[in-house]
Amino acid sequence: MTSSMHTDQDCVDEAARQIYIGNTGTVDFDLKLPTEGVEGTTIEWASNDDRWVSPTGKVNQPEYGRGDRNVTLTATVTKGGAKAQRNFDVTVLQMPNEIEVRKVYPIEIKVRKGATYYLPMFTAVLTKDGQKVSQRVNWDEGVEQQDEQTGEHDFQGSIDGSDIRVQCKVQVIDEDPEQPVDSSPKVRRVPISRVRLTGDGMLAGNQRRRIAFLKTLDDDQLLVEFRRAAHLDTKGAKPMIGWDAPDSNLRGHTTGHVLSAYALGYAATGDEDIRTKLTYLVDGLAEVQAAFAKSGTTKPGFLSAYDESQFDKLEQYAPYPTIWAPYYTLHKILAGLIDAYHFAGNETALRVASDLGDWVYDRVHRLPHEQLQNMWSMYIAGEFGGMNESLAHLYAITGRKEHLDAARLFDNDRLMVPMRQKVDALGGLHGNQHIPQVIGSVELFRQTGLPYYLQQAEFFLKSVMGHHIYAMGGTGQGEMFQQPDVIGALLKDNTAESCASYNLLKLSALLFSFDPDQEYADYTELTTLNHVAASTDHVPRGGSLYFFPTQPGGCKGFDEENSCCHGTGLESHFYYADGAFYTDEKTLWIEQYLPCSLNDIDQKMALSVDVDDRHPEKLTITIEALDRPRLALRIPAWTRGRVHIDIDGTPVSQALMGTDPAVAVLDASACGLNSWSGTTITLTFDPTIRLIGTPDRPFLAAVAWGPYVLAALSPSTDMQSLDIDRKDPGSAFERQGEKLVFRHRDSGLEFVPLWTIDENQPYHAYVEVASH
């Protein structure tokens, strides 16, 4: 029998004390984890994140740019019935920067004499293997500069983690180079509150199911973690699940999405029950904000489902998943509050949002520029959603300079510098981490008039539309932007994150306001009908696709567990009419042909659009009232050059439509009318089967008909090779009666629109074209 000085518990305690696994502060090697200790003890290991350190000590370093990772290893020492534990904090270093550079794109800036300015902390480079990427620059003389003499000044630096040299040319001039221009939109979006979807088609059905789901939500449950954090009565509400669970560092984000969904749902439908729920949710958040302020544990204006510690840790560069994007979550809440005011007139929401905006300003304006850039460039942890957009929008409402100043402090060199260099260096960037920042860039142009904000946003979206999208309009693989024109090599189960398309659609509708380019409107139609509308469940459970699988035999899986895409999916189906109608002083632009009614008394516009999902080739516009002399009617890319327009049964000549194949601009007087009021316009298009090839693998293509991208229904996981004549792809298919089903003649495969495909129904978004 062991003495009291040498019990089994003494042994395990001593064995735990003696465990030594070496340096754990800068780990870039596998760890030797002992399995036996002194006095015959046994040691078992557990890791709280075995993606980076396994229980056997195997270390997997994050890629360069993803940041170091903090992992806790727990050693459990046992002997007999005795047990002792000891934790080891391990910092796994990201992989070194092993980039080989062929070219560093020129870095050139203009500054005003005597003004403090900052050298760009990132630049675009071209690697030896042909990739364009954004790289951090360390400047020999530091980031913050000031010049008292005009002329040119060259600064030297190097790519982070390498000896590759970089130069920045600074031109110092007497005047401020940031001269604002007129930032008024060229055309004005007709608000979604003026449009109502009609009929029993796909879009109206999706919207009705979302309204039905929103009415089932328990608003006290949406408030439960907010109230718990502020030490308020939680009213017996059940905890949230998924990414909003009590132990999740992203808790609270879905409540922000629901705020927006309520506001948008009310605007799009006029449903008063939804407005009542919105009021309750806003009032609950106002109570939480007041409780935080009264507690003295946070600064005034703070509002969250947790305390300020995640924000503190971000300022110390804590990586994900130690923290999980605190400003991203905050943006969802702030955006929801602004939407509640903007779409539903809720004044309490505006007050809460304004106070929260003040808190953000107080938090970020005191931080040095270099620290902010370090934070915003961090993978996931520094993700801030559209904080710049919401703060700039808030400034437009409140006029408080602090809100605009705060918005500009979210400028992100890692994203924006390559865009200003006109280089598509998106590859390797997290898609939905950065798209909302570009929306904010447009809003900042609107509020400041500084041209580069708009120019960089236009370059971004043209780059994405031209070189980064799958056939249905989605972008990214594994949430990440890849290199330009790499699509066919990346047909996977984790492509086209729905969040990304939600934000790209907001961006395209917004940019059209400043440049009525029909390419934006074509993208809006493509992605609305084939990605967003196809990303919702067919029953009112609120489910949404996270990724849109593109691999052979892929299946949809609708997420109901409060992920990011579940949240945006609650909002996106109320945005269908966003970008459908625009106006200027003389013209009504009809850019999306939705089955709907438009009624805008203030603008003296009333009309209806009648179109059937099964027959998108023919639509009727019945105009009750319109005081503008011109109509601009988009001619979709899928029918360009093949359109017939009738006014009250009389054909319109091609000469009256104008010379632009993308839009028919009709003048009432030229068409023999005093006004458009009381007229009926019929548009007839000519949809055909066409192929949408992948740029990197031309033999792979998606099949489309009219506005719809089609997919082959088949459980096979092998790529289907089909005989299709590229010059006449329609000859390989026959439509099955009035159904939206197209049968491939040789194989018998049936192709259907993506939005008709239900959960767990295997499909092929792409096929191999074996053209003869």
Salt bridges, closest charged atoms under 4 A:
GLU14 OE2 - ARG17 NH2 2.58
ASP30 OD2 - LYS58 NZ 3.58
ASP49 OD2 - ARG51 NH2 2.90
ASP140 OD2 - ARG165 NH2 2.48
ASP147 OD1 - HIS153 ND1 3.30
ASP154 OD2 - LYS169 NZ 3.49
ASP174 OD1 - LYS113 NZ 3.59
GLU178 OE1 - ARG408 NH2 3.77
ASP200 OD1 - ARG208 NH2 3.53
ASP219 OD2 - LYS277 NZ 3.04
ASP220 OD1 - ARG227 NH1 2.70
GLU225 OE2 - ARG228 NH2 3.24
ASP244 OD2 - HIS253 NE2 3.10
ASP271 OD2 - LYS215 NZ 2.82
ASP273 OD2 - LYS215 NZ 3.75
GLU308 OE1 - ARG363 NH1 3.09
ASP312 OD1 - ARG363 NH2 2.36
GLU315 OE2 - ARG363 NE 2.78
GLU315 OE2 - ARG366 NH2 3.67
ASP358 OD1 - ARG400 NE 3.06
ASP358 OD1 - HIS403 NE2 2.92
ASP362 OD2 - LYS299 NZ 3.57
GLU370 OE2 - ARG136 NH2 3.78
GLU402 OE1 - ARG400 NH2 3.57
ASP405 OD2 - LYS401 NZ 2.68
ASP424 OD2 - HIS468 NE2 2.77
GLU443 OE2 - ARG446 NE 3.22
GLU479 OE1 - HIS430 NE2 2.63
ASP485 OD1 - HIS467 ND1 2.99
ASP517 OD2 - LYS462 NZ 3.07
GLU519 OE1 - LYS462 NZ 3.96
ASP522 OD1 - ARG634 NH1 2.62
ASP522 OD2 - ARG640 NH2 2.71
GLU525 OE2 - ARG634 NH2 3.03
ASP537 OD1 - ARG210 NH1 3.88
GLU560 OE2 - ARG541 NE 2.96
GLU571 OE2 - HIS257 ND1 2.69
ASP578 OD1 - ARG189 NH1 3.13
ASP600 OD2 - ARG188 NH2 3.88
ASP600 OD1 - ARG194 NE 3.53
ASP602 OD2 - ARG194 NH2 3.69
ASP612 OD2 - ARG614 NH2 3.12
GLU617 OE2 - HIS615 ND1 2.94
ASP627 OD1 - ARG628 NH1 2.95
ASP646 OD1 - HIS644 NE2 2.79
ASP686 OD2 - ARG642 NE 3.58
ASP723 OD1 - HIS772 ND1 3.03
ASP725 OD2 - HIS772 NE2 3.94
GLU734 OE2 - ARG743 NH1 3.23
GLU734 OE1 - ARG745 NH1 3.27
GLU738 OE1 - HIS615 NE2 2.58
ASP758 OD2 - HIS538 ND1 3.75
